Amino acid sequence: MKVDGVAYRGVWIDPSDGWSVHIIDQTKLPWALDILTLTDRDQVAHAIKSMQVRGAPLIGAVAAYGLCLALRADPSTDAMERDAALLNATRPTAVNLRWALDRILARLRNTPQAARVDAAYAEAAAIVDEDAAQNESIGNHGLPLIQDIAKAGRRVNILTHCNAGWLATVDWGTALAPIYKAHDAGIDVHVWVDETRPRNQGAALTAWELGKHGVPHTVIADNAGGHLMQHGQVDLAIVGTDRVTRTGDVANKIGTYLKALAARDNNLPFWVALPSTTIDWTVADGVREIPIEERSAAEVTDITGRLSDGTIATVRVAALGSPGANPAFDVTPARLVTGLITERGRCAASAEGLLGLFPERR
């Protein structure tokens, strides 16, 4: 995807040295496009924990490169297992993190120590390229949903929650991939962008990347979605996800469950877009089995923004002395999900629906 005409991916290797890792510091968006250079395991772990880099697919790709950097310092088996465990512990909800590290470890455990660094970089590069291809395929499979509505000859209004665009992946995004495909195909599409408190990934990230691509959009308060649905101003909702169970339950940014309930009450389609790396085949009941990350209460009680003089400042919005609770995700039961959009196609949010696309998992 492009920013002011320049093509970017969510993570890339420095072309001059061939080993250091570059990411966009998402905590600085939308005010500044800062490129970070990561050169060791601890920098990668910090970038993931602090959400300088976030989004389930991108976290997995960056963690893969984090293990590459760790192996440059110590390629021994004990160090490799320890470093992978440390990186895996940085974010508990998104399953792509564990998947990417397990994939690299599976290759390296049968690789001689002297060859591990090169093998790790090759595997991480494959993960990155596959993610970009999978997300573009998600866009292709989701595009007909928008085309069918556009046949009525009017603007298509899509509601999304949090950020599931290219900033959350290596390229294209998940929920936004069909939207980019529709826009590029000349379809009149408009996106309602939930602000997504408490970290405002919608207002800060989704709106920024849609704007850079030229997609019409409007930022709304999180609580406005149901009202818009009631008044016929939403045609469908598409969101991303950090983990999907084998039965079709969906863990996504806090507030997704409420949007799914509103969509069901208004007979509107509620689709979830994801690469297969986000499916956790070991979990059946998302509400009871998916760990929900609890983040700092300061994200709820405080807010960061740009003042009229251009200064970036963090201010408190809650009453002094009032505590805050900050569950970062919620789980939308499969019964509220119209369907899943994957790189292999669309399916029902159910065990049989998923197995129909991924029969090798039977």
SULVEN-V622868 format. One record per residue. N is the residue number from 1. BURIAL is b if it has 24 or more other ideal C-beta (glycine too) atoms within 12 Angstrom, else e. Layout:
n=N burial=BURIAL
n=N burial=BURIAL
This chain:
n=1 burial=b
n=2 burial=e
n=3 burial=b
n=4 burial=e
n=5 burial=e
n=6 burial=e
n=7 burial=e
n=8 burial=b
n=9 burial=b
n=10 burial=b
n=11 burial=b
n=12 burial=b
n=13 burial=b
n=14 burial=e
n=15 burial=e
n=16 burial=e
n=17 burial=e
n=18 burial=e
n=19 burial=b
n=20 burial=b
n=21 burial=b
n=22 burial=b
n=23 burial=b
n=24 burial=b
n=25 burial=b
n=26 burial=b
n=27 burial=b
n=28 burial=b
n=29 burial=b
n=30 burial=b
n=31 burial=e
n=32 burial=e
n=33 burial=e
n=34 burial=e
n=35 burial=b
n=36 burial=b
n=37 burial=b
n=38 burial=b
n=39 burial=b
n=40 burial=b
n=41 burial=b
n=42 burial=e
n=43 burial=b
n=44 burial=b
n=45 burial=b
n=46 burial=b
n=47 burial=b
n=48 burial=b
n=49 burial=b
n=50 burial=b
n=51 burial=b
n=52 burial=b
n=53 burial=b
n=54 burial=b
n=55 burial=b
n=56 burial=b
n=57 burial=b
n=58 burial=b
n=59 burial=b
n=60 burial=b
n=61 burial=b
n=62 burial=b
n=63 burial=b
n=64 burial=b
n=65 burial=b
n=66 burial=b
n=67 burial=b
n=68 burial=b
n=69 burial=b
n=70 burial=b
n=71 burial=b
n=72 burial=b
n=73 burial=e
n=74 burial=e
n=75 burial=b
n=76 burial=e
n=77 burial=e
n=78 burial=e
n=79 burial=e
n=80 burial=b
n=81 burial=e
n=82 burial=e
n=83 burial=b
n=84 burial=b
n=85 burial=e
n=86 burial=b
n=87 burial=b
n=88 burial=b
n=89 burial=e
n=90 burial=b
n=91 burial=b
n=92 burial=b
n=93 burial=b
n=94 burial=b
n=95 burial=b
n=96 burial=b
n=97 burial=b
n=98 burial=b
n=99 burial=b
n=100 burial=b
n=101 burial=b
n=102 burial=b
n=103 burial=b
n=104 burial=b
n=105 burial=b
n=106 burial=e
n=107 burial=b
n=108 burial=b
n=109 burial=e
n=110 burial=e
n=111 burial=e
n=112 burial=e
n=113 burial=e
n=114 burial=e
n=115 burial=e
n=116 burial=b
n=117 burial=b
n=118 burial=e
n=119 burial=b
n=120 burial=b
n=121 burial=b
n=122 burial=e
n=123 burial=b
n=124 burial=b
n=125 burial=b
n=126 burial=e
n=127 burial=b
n=128 burial=b
n=129 burial=e
n=130 burial=b
n=131 burial=b
n=132 burial=b
n=133 burial=b
n=134 burial=b
n=135 burial=b
n=136 burial=b
n=137 burial=b
n=138 burial=b
n=139 burial=b
n=140 burial=b
n=141 burial=b
n=142 burial=b
n=143 burial=b
n=144 burial=e
n=145 burial=b
n=146 burial=b
n=147 burial=e
n=148 burial=e
n=149 burial=b
n=150 burial=b
n=151 burial=e
n=152 burial=e
n=153 burial=e
n=154 burial=e
n=155 burial=e
n=156 burial=b
n=157 burial=b
n=158 burial=b
n=159 burial=b
n=160 burial=b
n=161 burial=b
n=162 burial=b
n=163 burial=b
n=164 burial=b
n=165 burial=b
n=166 burial=b
n=167 burial=b
n=168 burial=b
n=169 burial=b
n=170 burial=b
n=171 burial=b
n=172 burial=b
n=173 burial=b
n=174 burial=b
n=175 burial=b
n=176 burial=b
n=177 burial=b
n=178 burial=b
n=179 burial=b
n=180 burial=b
n=181 burial=b
n=182 burial=b
n=183 burial=b
n=184 burial=e
n=185 burial=e
n=186 burial=e
n=187 burial=b
n=188 burial=b
n=189 burial=b
n=190 burial=b
n=191 burial=b
n=192 burial=b
n=193 burial=b
n=194 burial=b
n=195 burial=b
n=196 burial=b
n=197 burial=b
n=198 burial=b
n=199 burial=b
n=200 burial=b
n=201 burial=b
n=202 burial=b
n=203 burial=b
n=204 burial=b
n=205 burial=b
n=206 burial=b
n=207 burial=b
n=208 burial=b
n=209 burial=b
n=210 burial=b
n=211 burial=b
n=212 burial=b
n=213 burial=b
n=214 burial=e
n=215 burial=b
n=216 burial=e
n=217 burial=b
n=218 burial=b
n=219 burial=b
n=220 burial=b
n=221 burial=e
n=222 burial=b
n=223 burial=e
n=224 burial=b
n=225 burial=b
n=226 burial=b
n=227 burial=e
n=228 burial=b
n=229 burial=b
n=230 burial=e
n=231 burial=e
n=232 burial=e
n=233 burial=b
n=234 burial=b
n=235 burial=b
n=236 burial=b
n=237 burial=b
n=238 burial=b
n=239 burial=b
n=240 burial=b
n=241 burial=b
n=242 burial=b
n=243 burial=b
n=244 burial=b
n=245 burial=b
n=246 burial=b
n=247 burial=b
n=248 burial=b
n=249 burial=b
n=250 burial=b
n=251 burial=b
n=252 burial=b
n=253 burial=b
n=254 burial=b
n=255 burial=b
n=256 burial=b
n=257 burial=b
n=258 burial=b
n=259 burial=b
n=260 burial=b
n=261 burial=e
n=262 burial=b
n=263 burial=b
n=264 burial=e
n=265 burial=e
n=266 burial=b
n=267 burial=e
n=268 burial=b
n=269 burial=b
n=270 burial=b
n=271 burial=b
n=272 burial=b
n=273 burial=b
n=274 burial=b
n=275 burial=b
n=276 burial=b
n=277 burial=b
n=278 burial=b
n=279 burial=b
n=280 burial=b
n=281 burial=e
n=282 burial=e
n=283 burial=b
n=284 burial=e
n=285 burial=e
n=286 burial=b
n=287 burial=e
n=288 burial=e
n=289 burial=e
n=290 burial=b
n=291 burial=b
n=292 burial=b
n=293 burial=b
n=294 burial=e
n=295 burial=b
n=296 burial=e
n=297 burial=e
n=298 burial=e
n=299 burial=b
n=300 burial=b
n=301 burial=b
n=302 burial=e
n=303 burial=e
n=304 burial=b
n=305 burial=e
n=306 burial=e
n=307 burial=e
n=308 burial=e
n=309 burial=e
n=310 burial=e
n=311 burial=e
n=312 burial=e
n=313 burial=e
n=314 burial=e
n=315 burial=e
n=316 burial=e
n=317 burial=e
n=318 burial=e
n=319 burial=e
n=320 burial=e
n=321 burial=e
n=322 burial=e
n=323 burial=e
n=324 burial=e
n=325 burial=e
n=326 burial=e
n=327 burial=b
n=328 burial=b
n=329 burial=b
n=330 burial=b
n=331 burial=b
n=332 burial=b
n=333 burial=b
n=334 burial=b
n=335 burial=e
n=336 burial=b
n=337 burial=b
n=338 burial=b
n=339 burial=b
n=340 burial=b
n=341 burial=b
n=342 burial=b
n=343 burial=b
n=344 burial=b
n=345 burial=e
n=346 burial=b
n=347 burial=b
n=348 burial=b
n=349 burial=b
n=350 burial=b
n=351 burial=b
n=352 burial=e
n=353 burial=b
n=354 burial=b
n=355 burial=e
n=356 burial=e
n=357 burial=b
n=358 burial=b
n=359 burial=e
n=360 burial=e
n=361 burial=e
n=362 burial=e
